[in-house]
Amino acid sequence: MFECKKFEGISADYIFLIAHYLGLKPKVLLYPSRQEALEALSASSVDMVISDAGELDEKNEHFSHSAHFMPKHLALVSRKMTDPNLQQNKTSIRLALSQNYVDQNWLKNQFPNANISRYSSVYDAISSVAFGDNDYFLGNLASANFFIENNHKNILNVVHIYFEQSIRSYFLMQKNDPLFLKGVNTVLKSIPVTQRQSIFRRWSQRFDARHCQFSSLLTEKEWIEQNRQQKVLVNPLYSPFTFFDESSKFHGISADILELIHLRTGLDFLPVKVHSVTEMMNLLQKGKGDIISAISYSHSRNQKILLTRPYLSSPTVLVTRDTPFSANFLSNNIKLAVTSGSHVIEWLRVNYPKIMLIPIENTTLALEMLERNKVDGVVYNLIGANYMIDHYFRGKLKIAKRLSELSSVISFGVNPDNTELNSILNKALIDISPREISLIVNKWQDAPDVKLYSWNFYSTEFYLLAGLFSVLVLTSLMWIYYLRREILSRHTIQLKLQEEVTLRETLFNSIPVPVYVVDRDGYIINRNQAWNVFFEQKKMDLTEFPLSSFSHPLSAVYPSLQTIFKNPSIEKTLPAQRYTVNNGLENRIILHQAVPFIDRTGQPAGLICSWQDMTLYENLLKILSITRERAEQANRAKSTFLATMSHEIRTPISAIIGLLELVVTSKEHVVSDDEPIYVAYQSAQSLLGLIGDILDMAKIESGKLELNPAWVSFHELILPVVKVFDGLARQKNLRLSCEIKTGHPDEVYIDPMRFRQVLSNLLSNAIKFTEIGSVDVLVKCISKKEPLETHQIQRLEVKVKDTGVGISQADQKWVFQPYSQSDFGKKQSGTGLGLSICLQLMQMMNGSIKLNSELHRGTCVELSVPIQCRASILQAKEEKQLISENVQKSFSLRILVVDDHPANRLLLKSQLTRLGHQVVVAENGVQALELWKNDVFDVVITDCSMPVMDGPTLTRHLREASKGPLIILGLTAHAREEEKVAYLAAGMDDCLFKPLRLSQLDAWLNKLACRLEKRAEPLNTLNNLVSMETLNQFTQEDPLMLRELLMTTRDENISDMKQAKVLLEEAKWPGFTQCLHRIAGALNIIGANELGGRCRELEKECQKSSPNKQMIEEKFETILKNLEEINRAIFDTYLK
């Protein structure tokens, strides 16, 4: 409340929102104390009281409170120069509070010996700290941010946030007015998150505590407690990123970001002045520092130290003198100052090899050198260059140009061994929003000038001159001293030479591998102790005769050693070679190598040779090879077993399910849970699901399970799965609900089958283990962008909550492991694979699954997966009709069914007859081929695995003999995607996995009939221009995706054609070449390779030094005609 009686603030904004939505006119009354306001509420003098006290009023029987409308965390505020040890001691501090604020018990526990002063308002309390009357202020973070930002920005700062002590604001009302309370709560719940954030940011431009809670692992928290103080290496001349003021206070962009990290992690940062990048990296590697405050990324630096994720990126620019004759561009004859180790050095050496690079340790020194005309230019980042020029070199230097290929990325540097600190800093940087960093950068761009002390750089030159003078003075004295020490020095050298000989002899004999020396004649002139041990079983002295003797065990080595003596130019080590040598006891396999040593004439005087005994290694390799072969055989046996089980079990089970489905879905049949047929139908489906789980687990273990994402309607992804379980829930008298939060996208890009598999498994488990209560499904999409953008990334969150038996804490540790079940799960049917498969599938989708459960209280499983979203492009309305014998079909197909299994033939014939089609059956491929030659069929449905002639062979024969279009559908019990790919490659139009449900078969035939009726002629035209086979494989036979791809290609072609015509008329060859490149790429995607090739050839003509415009125009006119023909065919097929 201001002195002008104007009521403003966060609470005021919420009050006016409530009044607006409820149609009320608020009247604000100000009371001197909280107690008087509550008394007024009791006396009905007011209708509502704003409360943000530390203790809730729920115990008061006269008042009730509304829903919380703004969380407020406690914050500790102090002056920037306050001793940080005071906060840790908490003994003799002076603490300022506002009246009736903060839980008294919590305050006593946190600050038992503090001297507490209370003030009538937050502003008075926080001002007392600013003017030195108190050491700290304790109050809500929002108020602290507001007053610091507006009044004490350069004096106070937040030193700690107590996230565990969250105080929320709410409204107090009388309990006898529940209708008013309900209205207030309804308005508060309806206020969107974006509007809440807008209200908060209106009154606080600093950080938001809701986004300031650092999420760390237990090990990281322990590390922080043990290493709370970190030394930060700071370059005092790297403005505006790092610098010190006259009182040696650390300031800059990096300082403010470190303060945000301190608030999130609790780490304390102690700045240490270092005046060069090289010195900072050396100190960091030696452990004398923990963090480099600001360092730009380069490949060489990244190999020496750990660089955190960047917190700032700035373009790289060229700074020159602000004179008419300064170098405004890069050339090969200028002097350029570059920071040592910069990422720019390698780029300049490649692109401008003749530039004279002047390595410097600090960019401030480089700018001063540029000002004094010692260099022609300085490479610097844009933020730093702008700041330094505006504050210290205005009118003297300027930014000449931006190096468009390069960008400076600013990060923190960490010792390579300190991975825990690197992980903590990365998490904290992720938690800091770009908006906060932008505010910090803007803040320091407008900061006042700070005096820069560059004495440390010029002190080197001063000391160098002084040292040179001292050297000249002391030279004569040193020469005299040298002469007097010459005799003693020679004696000392002789002693050292003796020590060196002893050292080399000891080193030679201590080497664990055999080493020996041979002369030019092949005689061994020296060997070590390991050599003697290797040949200790030999009875003869092997040094008495040369290696060239056949009786010498190393005679096989000598021919390769002779090549060095015959070619004196060879001075490198000979490649290691493998030999078999007898040591007097057995044959040993050795890896031999040799290196020559040169005499004073430059000729090889002999060879130093050694070898490594590889016998044990070779034996281990043989054992490993045998073991690997056995493992591969076992894996192949498992794969064969799974394939056999998939086919041999799924085939009869598929027939059983299909026949039972015909009975169950019959109009005359009434389904009952206790009816044997329905029980058999459910049991067969359970068995088939069990087989599918086992096969999925096998694919996951072998790494062959692949996702097939596609654009799918958001409602069709969730609601059909929930509706499937609605009947099962009603059978158990359970309430099944599904709540989808508003603001979800129209379509999402995800593997719908695998996601529905996960959701179905969770719903099945929830209903299975719940006897009383409900099962609730909550779905929402989380996005930071508004409004919805094309293909933006959102996060889909689904919660499945039940009131069932729950899972104990012990069982939760391994419930996601394969074949594992809880104690209650063992009483139910199942394999224990469901949750394991769900976990694996979510990880493949880059998502997560979390389990929160309490025994006998219920379970909540949370799914979170990143998805691409878009608005609906094509409203494909599929009319789902109930399957009934009385439904009249608008079409009837003549279908040839081929299957060697009698039950499957009976099933397919019954299903197709039920759907109103004419069916002819065959037992194998040979019989089907004869029937096809003597009859006319619209569709052939064939089993893929049959005796005599299998499905792929039959397909190839039909394709060879067919003169017109023929639709071939394959059926297989091998539920593997690679099987389907192989069958499609054999010529089938589609391949479905058994069991084939009646609704699935009906949908496929409806889709086929529409395609045969509506698309025959236009597609034949389009087939002549593009490769429909390539497009079908690319879009995975998805007609919606195929239509979208072709329509997008047509639109892009029209746009590129218009742009290319304009560029060709103006002879702008680079832009025209780029248009041709895009057109050729689009044509290759849709399979128009011949026309795409002509575009590529024309593109090469345009890239010549002197293009022939007349010839190019003629060729391009022909290409335009062909493109218009393709665009017209696409239009006729999908839009006409």
N, C-alpha and C positions, 0 to 999 in steps of 0.2 A: 504494500500500500504506500504510494508516494505521498509527499506533503500536499500535493494538489488534489488529494482524495481520489486519485485514479487507481483503480484496482487492476493489476496486471500480474502475469506470471503463469507458470505451468498449471497450477490449480485453477486459476481464473479462466484459462482457455478451456479446461474441461467443464467448468461450471456453465460457461456460456454455450458450449456444445449441448450439454444436458438440457438447458433451458430452451435452446432452439428446437431440439427434437421433440421435447415434451410440450412445446407451445406455451412456455411459462416466461414470465418477466422477472429476472432475478433482482433482488435488493440485497446489497452487501452491507453488513454491519460489522464494525471493528470493536473488539473487546480487549481490555488491557491484558488479560491473562486467559489461559486455557480454562481454568476453573470457572471463571465468570461466564465463559462461552457455554460450558456444559450446563451451568445452572440456568442459563437462558433457554437452552434446549429443553431442559426438564420442565420449565415453566411455559413451554410452547410459545415463547417469544420469538424463536427462530425455528425454521423447519429443518435446517441441516447445518452441521458444523464440519469444517475441514479439519482433518486430523492427520498428523504425520509424526506422532509421538513415538517414542521407543517402545512403549508397551501398548498392546492391543486392549481395547475396551470390551472384549467379549464377555468378561465376567460381570459386567454391569447389566443388571436385569431390566433396566429401563431403556437402554439404547441398543440399537442394532447397527451394524456397519455395512456399507456397500462393498462391491467387488473392488479389488485394488486396481488403481488406474495408472500408477507410475512407481516402479521400484526405485528405491533410494538406498544406496550403499553408504556406509560410514566411511569418511575420508579424514586423514590426518594431514593438516596443513601447517607448514612452518615457513620461516624466512629462508631464503636461499643460502644465507651464510650461517645458518644454525649448525652447531656441532652434531653430526649424525649419530654420535655415541649416546646422546641424550635419549633418543627414541628407544635404543636397546636397553638402557638402564631402567627407564620408567620409574626412577626413584624420586628425584628432586625436580621434576619438570613442573612448569606452570601451564595449566591446561584451561583453555577458554571454552565455554559451552553456552548455548542458548537455553532459556528457561524451558523446563519440562521436556527436555529432549534427551534421548538415549536411555536404554534400559539400565537401571541403577545397578542391578546385580552384575551385568556384563561389564559395566564401567569399573566396578570395584575389583573385579577379577583382573582386568587388563591393566589398570593403573591404580594399584593399591595405595601407593604413597604419594600420589600427585596432589599438588595444590590447585584446587578447582575454583575457577571464577565463573559465575553465571551472568549472562547479559540478557537484556530484554529482547534483542533481535540478533539474527545471524550476522548482519552487517557490523553491529557493534562488537560482537565477539571476534570476528575475523579481522577487524581493524585493530583490535588490541594487540594481535600478533604482529601486524604490519608495522606498528609503531613501537614494538619492543616491550609492551607491558606483559605479554605472555610468550611462552616458548612455542606452544602448539594450539591449534584450534581443532576441535573434533565435532563434525557435523555431517549433514548429508552432502554427497558429492555434487549434486546438481547445483545447490546454492553456492557451494565453494567455487565451482567452475565459473559461475556467473559473476561473482564479485571479484575473483582474481582477474578474469578477462577484462572487466570493465574498469577496475580501480587499481589493482595491485599486480599488474602483469609482470613487471620486472622486479618485484619484491618477494612475492610469495609463490610457492609451488606445492603441489600435492606430493607428499612423501610416502604415503601408504594408503591402500584401500582395503577395508575389512569386508571381503566378499561374504564371509560366513555370517555377518551381522547385517542382514538385508532388512531395511525398514521400508515399508510400502505405504503409500498415501491412499486414503480412503475417506468416505464421507460418513459421519455419524448422524443417525435419525432416531426418532422415537420408535419403539417396537410396536406401538399401537397403530402405526401407519404402514402396513405391509404393501399396500398398492403403490405408494410412492417409492418404497425401496425397490420393488420389482421393476418399476419404470426406469429408475436410475441405473440399475444393473443391466437392463436390456440395452440402454443407450451405450453404456461403457463397453459391453461386449461387442456391439456393432461397429465400434470405431476401428477402422482398419489399422494394421501395423504401420503402414506408410504414413498415415496421418499422425499416429503417436510419435513416430520418429521425427516428423516435421515439427511437432510441438516442442520436442526436446531440443532439436537443433536451433530452433528459433531463440531459445533462452540460453543455450550453451554451445559455443563454437569449439570448445575443447573436446577431449575424448569422452566417449560414452562408456560407462562402467559395464553396461550389458555386453559389450564386445571386448572387454579388457580382462576377462578371466582366462588365465593361461592353463591349457590342458597339457599336463606332462605325465610321464610314466613315473612309477614309484622309484625306479633307479635314478631318474633325473631329479626328482625331489630330494632324494638323499644326497645326490651330488651337490645340489645347490646349498643344502644345509652345511656341508663340509667345505665348500669353496665359495662362500658368499661374496668375498671381496675379490675382484678381478682387476688386474693392472691393464689399463688401456694405453697403448702407445699412440701418441698424438703428435702430428706435425703442426707446429704453431703457425706455419706460413701457408696453410692450404685453405684459405678463405674462399667461399663462406662455409666450407664443410667443417673445418676445425681451425680454431685460433684461441688465443688467450687475451684477456683484457689487461689493463694496467695493474690490476690486483691479482693477476695470475689465475683468474677464474676461467674455466673451460667453457667455451661457447661454440655455436655453429649448428649446422644441420645434423651432424652426427651426434653432437651432445644432446640435442632434443630427442633424437630417436633412441639413444641410450637411456634417456630418462623414461620414455614410454616402456622400454624393455625392463627397466628397474621396477616399474609399477606392476608389470605382468609377472615377473619372475622372482622379485625380491633380491636380485643380485645388486651389489654395490660396486660401482666402477671408480677406480682411482686413476686419474689421468697422469701420464708420464710423458714429458716432452722429449721428442726425438726429431732430429732435423733432416732426415733423409729417408727415402723409401728403403734403400739398401740396409741402412742401420736398423730400421724397424723390423725387417725380415730376419736379419741376423739375431737380434735380441729375442724375437719370437721363437726362432728355432732353438736357441740356447735355453729357453725357458725363463728368460728374464722379463718377459711380458706375456700376457694372456690373449690380448685382442689388439689388432690394428684397427684404429677407429674408422679410417676411410682409405680404400685402395681400389684402383680400377683393375678390371680383369685383364689378364694376358695369359697366354699358354705357358710361358716360362714361369710366371708366378704361381699358377695353379698347380704346377708340378712340385713346387717347394713347400707350399702352405695350403691349408684348407681355406677356401673362400665360401662364405655363406651365400644364400640367395641374395640377389641384388636388391637394395632398397631404393635405388635411384638410377636412372639411365638418362644420359645427356648426349646429344650429337657431338661429334668431334669436329673442331673448327680450326682454321688457320688464322693466327693473330699476327698482324704486321703493323708497321709504323703508319700513323695517320698522316701521310705525305703524298703528294701527287705522283712521286716516282717510286713508291714502295711496291714490292712484289705482291700482287693480288692473286697470284695463282702459283701452283706448284710447277717447278721446272727443274731441270737437271743441274743447274749451275748456281744454286743458292745454298746458304748455310741455314740449317734448320735445327732448332733446339728441341729435343725430345726427352721426356723423363726416362731414366734408365729402367729397362725391363718393360717398357710400355708395349701394348699390343700393336701400336702404330709402326714400330720400327721394322718389323718383318714386311708389312704391307708396303712401306716406302722403299725398302731395298728391292722388292720385286718390281714395283711399278716405276720407280724413279731411281735407278741404280747409281746415277751420278750425283745425286744430292749428297752434300756433305752434312752428315748427321753429327750434332754436338750433344752427347749425352750429358744431362744435368740431373742433379739430385732433388731439385725443387723447382716447381714452375714459377714461383715468385721471383727467384733468382734469374730464371730464364727471361721473364718479362723485363726485369731491370737490364739484362744484357741486350735485349731487343731495343730498349729505349736508348741505350748508349751506343747503338749501331754496331754491336759486336756480332750479332746474328741478323739474318734477314727475315726470320719468321719463327713462331713458336706454335707447336701443336698442343691444344688445350681443349677441355670440354666446355660446352657452351655456357653452362651455369657459372662455372668458375671464371671464365673469360669475361662474361657480362659484369659480374660482381667486381673483379679487379679493375677493369677499365673504368667503370662508373665511379669507383671509390678512390682509385689511386693513379690512374693513367688517362683520365678524361682529356681528350684533345691531343693526346700523344700517341695512343695506340688505337687500333680498330680491328674488328673481325672482318677479315678479307673474304672468306668463303667457308662453306661447310663441306667437309669431306664426306660426301653422301654414302660412301661405302662403309664408313666406320661409325661406331657409337661407343662412348665410354660408359661402362657399367660399374657403378660404385657399390662395393660390398664391404663387409667386415672380414678381416683375416684372422685365422685361428691356427694354432700349432697342429700339424698333422696327427699328433698323438692324442690331442684333446677332442675326440669325437663327441663326447657328451656335451661339451660347451657348444660345439658347432650345431648339434641337434637342437639344443635349447634356443640358441639364437635364431635358427631357421624357423622354429615354431612361433617364436615371438614376433618375428618379422611378418610371417603369414597372418598373424592375428592383427597386425596394424593395418588399418585400411588405407588405400591410396589417397583418400580425402585428407587424412591426418598428415600424411607425408607432404601433400600439396600445400597444406596450410603452413607447415614448417618451412618449406622451400620459399614460399611467398613472403613469409615473415623475415627471413634472412636476406632476401634480395633487396629489401628496403631498410635493412639495418644500418645504423650510423657507422662512420669510419672508425676503425680500430688501428692504433699505431702498431706497425709491424717491425719487429726487431730482427734484422738479418745479419747481426754481427757474427753469428756462428759460421756463416758462409765466407765472409771476408776475412775472418780471423785466420783461416787457412793460408791465404796469401801473405798475410802479415807475418805469421809464424814461419812461413817458408823463407821469406827474405831474411828474417832474423837468424834462422838456422843456417842459411847459406853463409852469412857473415861469420857466424861462430865457427863454421867448418873451415873457412879460410884462415881464421886466427889459430885454430887448433891443429891445422895440417902439419906445420913444422914440428910441433910437439909430438904428434902421433908418429911422424917419420923417425924421429929420434928413438921413441919408445919401440918402434917396430925393429929397428936395427939392433937394439939391445936384446930384444926377445928372439932374434932369429936363431941363435944357437939352441936356446931352450926349445924353440918351436920344432926344430928339426928332430931333436931327441923325442919330443912328445909325439911327433908324427910316426916315428919308427915304432914306438910302443903301440900306437893306435893301429898301425898296419899289422902288427902281431896279433892284436885283439881281433882285427877283422878276419885274419886267416883262421883263427880259432872259431870265430863265430860262423864263418862259412862252412867249416868242417862239421861243426855241431849241427848246423841247419841241414846240411847235405845228408847226414846220417840219421837225422830225426824224421825225415819225410817218410810217411808210412807206406808209400808205394815204391816199387823197385825203380831206381834211377842209376844209370851208368853212362860213361863217357867212352867213345871210341875215336880212334885217330883215322887218318886217311887210308891206312892199310887194313882197317877192320879189327885192330887189336883193342881190347878193353883196357884203358889206362886208369880207370877209376870206377868205383861202384859204391853204393851205400849199403847200410846194414840190411835193409829190406830185400835188396837183391840177393845177398848171401843167404838169407833165410829162405827165399823162394827156391834156390838151388841147393839147399843143404843136403839133399839126398843124393846129389851127384858125387861120385867118388873121385872124379878128376878135377884138376884146376882149370877152369874154363877161361882163365886169362892167358894161358900159355899158347893158345892157337887162335887164329883170327875167326871172325864171324863167317868168312867165306868158306871155311872148312865145312864139309857135309856132316862131320861128326859133332859139330857145335849145335846145341839145341836152338840157337837163334839164327841158324843159317837161312831160314826162310825169310828173315827180316832184311838181310843184307842187300838184296837187289834193289829194294826201294830206297835204301840209304845211299846207294851209289849215285842216284839221280842228282843229289845235291852236289856231290863232288864233281860230277860231269857238267853241271850247270851252275857255275859259281854265282850267277846273277840271282839265284833263288836264295833268299835270306829269311823267308818266313817259315813258320812251323809247318811241317808236313801234315796233311790231313790224317786223322787217326784211322788206322787200318786194323782189321781183325785177323788174328793168327791163332793157330793151335800149337802150343809149346809143351814139351814133356819136361817136367821138373825133376825127373828121376824116380817119381812114384806113380804119377798118372798124367794124362793129358789135361792141360788147362787151357781155357779160352781167354785170350788177352786182347786188349785194345791198345795198340802200340802207337806212339807218336815220337817225333824227333825234331830238334831245332839246332841249327848250326851255330858255332861260335867262330869268330873271325880273328885271324892273326894280324900282325902289324902291316902285312902287305895287302890286306883286304881280301885275302882268299880264305875259304873255309878250312880251318885247321882241324876240325873234328866235329863230332855231333854229341849233343846232350840228349839222351834217350830215356824214356820212361814208359811204363805200361800200367794198365789197371786190369786186375783179374776180374773177368766178366763171367766166370763159370757159374757162380751162384745166381747171378742175374739172369743168365740164359735159362737155367733150370726153372727159376720162378716164372719166367715168361711162358715156358711150355705148360706149367701147371695152370697158370692163369688162362691160357688159351683153351685148355681142356675144360676148365670150369665154366668159362664163358659159353662154350659150345653147348654144354649141358643146360645152362640157364636158358639159352635161346631155344633149345629143343623143348624145354618145359613150357616156355611161353607160347611156342607154336602149338603144343598139345592143348594148352588152355584155350587158345583162340579157336582151334578146331572143335573142342568140346562145346564152347559157347555158340558157335555157328550151328553145330548139329542140334543143340538144345533149342536154339531159336527156331529152326525150321521144323524139326520133327515134333516139337511140342506145340508150337504156335499154330501149325497147320490144322490138326484136329480140333484144338481149342477154338480156333477161329470159326470152324464149321459149327461147333456146338453153340457158340455165342450167337452166330447169325441165325441158326434155326430157332433157338430159344427167343431171340428178339422178334422173329416173325410171329411166334405164338403170343408173346407178351404184348406186342403192339397191335395184335388183331382186335378189331372192333368188337367181336363177340366175346372176347376174353376179358375177364375182370381180374385185375392184379391184386394180390393180397400178400402181405409180408409172410404169412405162414404157408402160403401155397408152395408145394414142392418145386414147381416149374420156375417160379420166381426166385426161390432160394438157389436152384441150380444155376440160373442166369447170373445172379450176383456172385456166386462162388466161382463161376468160370471167369467173370471179369476180374475178380480178385487174383486168381491164378495168373491170368495174363498180365496184370499189373505187376505181380511179383517177378515174373520173367523179365518184364521191361526194366524193373529196378536193378536186377542183377546185371543185365546187359549194359545199362547206363553206367553202373559202377565199374564194369570192366573197361568201358570206353574211357572213363575218367582216369582210371589207373594207367592206361596205355597212352593217354594224351591224345586220343583220336576223336573225342567228343567236340564237335564244333557247333557254334551258334549260327543261326540263320536269321539275322535281324531284318525287319521289314516295317514299313509304315502301317500302323494299325490304329483304328479308332480307340480313343481313351475309354469310352464306355464299353466297347466290345472286349477290351482287355480284362476288365474287372467284373462287371455285372453278370455276364453269363456263367462265370465260375461260381459266384455266390448263389445264383439261382439254382444251379445243379444240386447244391446241398440243402436247399430250402425244404424239400420233402423229407430228407433224412432228419433234419432238425425237428420238424413237426412230429415225426414218429416218436421222438424222444421227449416231446413236450418242451422243447428248448426254443428260445427266442433268438432268431438269426437276423441281425441287422447289418446294413452296409451304409456308411456315411461318407460321401465324397465331398470334400471341401470345394467351395466355389473358386473360380479362377484357374481351373485346370485347362490344359491345351486340348485342341480338337483331335490331333493325331500325335502319336509318339513313335519313335524309331527303336524297336526292341524285338527280341525273339519272342513272339507271342506264345508259342507252344511251350517253351522252357519256363517262361515266367508263370504261365497258367499252371504248369506242373508243380512249381514251387508253392503257389497260392493254394492249389487243390490239396497238396500234401498237408499244409498247415491247417486248412479248414477241416480236413478229414480227421487229423489228430485232435483238434479242438472239440469236435462233436463226439468223437469216440471216447474221450476221457472226461466228458462233462455229462453228469446225470441230472443236475438241477441248475437252473439259472439261464444264462444266455451266452451267445457267442457274437462278438461285435467286430466288425471290420471297419477301420478308419483309413481313408485314402486322402492324401494331399500332395500337391506339387509345390516345391519351394523354388522360387526364382528371385534373383536380385534385380532383374530388368523388367521395367514396365513401360509401355505395354508389350505384349508378346511379340518377339522378333522371329524372323524366319530362321529355322533350324537352330534356335538358341538352346543352350544346355540348361536343363533343370534337373532337380533331384526328386524322384518319385519315392514317397515314403508310405508304406502300408503297415498297419498294425492289426494283428489278429489277437483278440483278447477273449479269454473264456473264464468261466467260474468253476472250472473242473478241479481235479484232484491235485494238480500242481506237480512240481518236480523238486526233489530235495536238492540242497546245495551240493551234496556229494555226487549225485547223479548228473548235475548240470555240467560237471567238468568233462565228462566223456560221452554225453548224450549225442554229440555230433560225430562220433566215430562210427565207422561202418560196423554193422551187425551188433550195435549196442542198443540196449533198452533200459528204461528205468524199472523200478520194482513194480509199478502199476502197469507199465507197458508189457512186461512179460506175461501178464494175465490176459492180454489181448492177442489177437492174431496179427502177424507181421514179421518182417525180417530184421528190422532195425536199420534199414538202409535209407529210409525216407529223409530224415533230417541231414544225414551225411551227404546225400545227393543235392539237397537244397543248398547246403553250405557251399559245395563245389560249384554249382550253377551260379550262385550269387557272386562268387569270387571271379568266375569267368566273365560275368557282366560288369566287373569292376565295382560291384556293390558290396553290401555287408548285411549280415543277419545277426540280431542280438536277441538273447533269451533272458527274460526277467520272470521268475516264477517263485512262488512260495507254496510250500506243501500245505495241501487242504484249503488253499485260498485262491488258486487259479494261476493262469499263465498268460503272459503277453509276449508275443514274438514280433519284433520290428524288422521290416525289410527296408533297405535304402539302396537305391540304384540310380546312377546318372543316366539321363535319357536326353535325346534330341527331340525337340517339339516343333510343331508348326501348325498353322491354321489349316482347316480342311480345304484341300484343293479340289477333290472330286467327291461329291456326295453320292457314294455308291450304295444305293438302297437295295439290299437283298431281301426279297420277300420270302420269309420262311413259312412254308406251308406244312400243316400237319399231314403225316403220312397215313393214308387210309385207303381202303379198297374202293371206297365210293367216290374218291376224288377223280375227276375227269381230266386227263392230260390233253394239252393242246398239241402234242406231238407224240409220235410213236416211232421208235427206232428198231431196225432189224439188227440183232446183235448175235455174234458168234462167240460162244463161251468155250474155252479150252482149258481143261484141268484133269489131271490123272486121278485125283482123289474123288471117289463117288460122292462123299458127303459135301465136298466143296461144289461139285457140279450141281447137286440138288439145291444147295443153299443159293448159289448165284441165279439159277433158273427161277427159284421161288421169289427171290428178291426182285429180279427184273420183271417177272410176270406181275408181281404186286404193283410195280411202278407203271404197268401198262405197255411194256415193250414186247416185241416178238423175239423169242430166244431159240437158238439151235445150239446143241452141245456137242463137243468132241472130246475123246479121251486123251489124245496126244497131238503133237504137231503135224504128223503125217496125215492123220485123218482130217484135221482142221484144214490143211492145205487142199485136200481133195474137195471138201465141202465148199471152200471159198471159190474154187475154180468153176463149180457148177451152180453157184448161187450168187446173189448180190447182198452185201452186208454194209451197214453204215459204220459199225464199230466192231472191233475184235477185242475181246477181253481174255487174256491168256495168263496162265500160271507161268512163272519164270523157271521153275525147276521141275522138269518132267522127263520120264524115260522116252526112248525112241528119238524124240526131237524136242528140245527144250524151247522156252519162250524166245530168247534172243535169236536162235537159229530160225525159228518160225518167222520172226519179224523180218529178218534179212530176206528170206524167200518171198514174203509178201511184198516187201518194198521193191524187189527186183521184178516181180510179175505184175505189180499194180500199175495201171496206166493213169489212174486218177487219184484224187485225195482219199486217204484211208486213215481212220483214227484207230490207233492201237493202244490199249491200256494194259499194262503189266501188273500182276499181283504177286507179292512175295512175302514169305514169312520171315525172311532175313531182315530184321528191323535195323539195318545199318545204312547210313547215307551213302557210303561208297558203293554199295550194291545198287542203289537207285541210279547213281551216276553212270555205272557200267551199263545198265539196261537202257538208259536214255541214249547213251552213245551207240547202242546197237540199233537204234531207229525207232524206239517206242516214243509215243507222244507224252506219256506220263506213266508213273509207276507208283502204286499205292501199297501201303503195308497192311497185312492182315492183322486183326479181323477188319473186314470192310463193313461198316455199319450201314444200315438202310438209308439213314439221312445223308451220310457221306456219299453214298453211291448216287442218290437222287440229285444232290447238289452238283456232282461232277457231270452227270448226264444233262442237267438243265443248262449248265455252262456250255457244254458241248453243242447243244441244240441251238442256242443263241448264236454261237460262233458260226455254225454251219449255215444258219438262215440269213444272218445280217452282214457277215463279213466276207463272204466268199469272193465276190467280184472285186471289191476294193483291195483286199489283201493280196489277191493274185497280181494286181497291178503293182502294189508296193513290193511284192516279192521279187519282181523283175528289176527293181532299182536298188534295194538294200538286202542284206543278209538277215532274213528273219530267224534263221537257225542260231546265228551269233547273238542276236538280240534276245531270243528266248533263253539261251544259256546265261546271258548277262543278267537278265531280270528274273531268272529262276522261274520261268513260266508264269509270272505274275502279270495278268493283262493290265491291271491298273498302273503298275510300275512301267510297263511297256508303253502305254499311252502317254504317261507323263514324260518319259524320256524322249519319245518322238516329237511331242508337242513342244517341249523345251528346245529340242534341236532345231525345229522349224522356226521358232521365234528368234533364236540366236542367229540362225542363218540369214533371216530377213534383216536383222540389225546389222550384221557384219557386211552384208551385200551393200546396204546403203552407205555405210561408212567407207567401204572400199572404193565405191564409185567416186566419192568426193576426193579421197586421197589420191586416186589414180589421175583425176583431172588436174590436181595441183602438183603431180609428180613428187609427192612426199613418199619416197620409196620405203623408209623404215616403217612408217605406220601402215602402208599398204601391205608390206611383207608380213607384219604382225597379224593383220586381218586374214590374209591367206593361210597363215599358220593355224589360226583358230578354226577356220572353215575346214581345213584338212583334218584337224584333230577330231572335229565333230563327225565328219564323214567316215573316218576310220572306226569310230565307236559304233555307228549304226551299220557297219559292214559295207559301205559304198567305197571299197578300197580303190577301184579303178579311177573314179573321179577324184578321190583324195590324193592319189599318186600324181595326177595331172596338176593339182594345186601345189604339191611339193615341187614339181619341176618348174612351174611358173615362179614359185618362191625363190628358187636358186637363180633364175634369170634376173630377178629384181635385185639380188644381192651382188651382182656384178658391178664393176666400177662405173661402166657407162651403159645402163639398161636401154634396150631398144623399145621405146614407148609404143610405137605403132604395132610392133609384133605382140607386145604384152597386151595391148588393148584388144587385139583380135582373139587371142587365146582366152582372155578373161571373159569376153562376150560369149564364147562357147560354153565356158564353165557356168556362167550365169543362167543360160538356158537350161542346162542340166539340173542346176540347183532349183530353179523354179519348177521343173517337172517333179522333183522329189518333194518339194514343199506342197505342190498341188495334190500329189498322191496321199500325203499325210493328211491334208485337209479333207479330201474325199473319204478317207477311211474313218476318221474319228469325229469330224465336225459337220459334214454335209448332211 
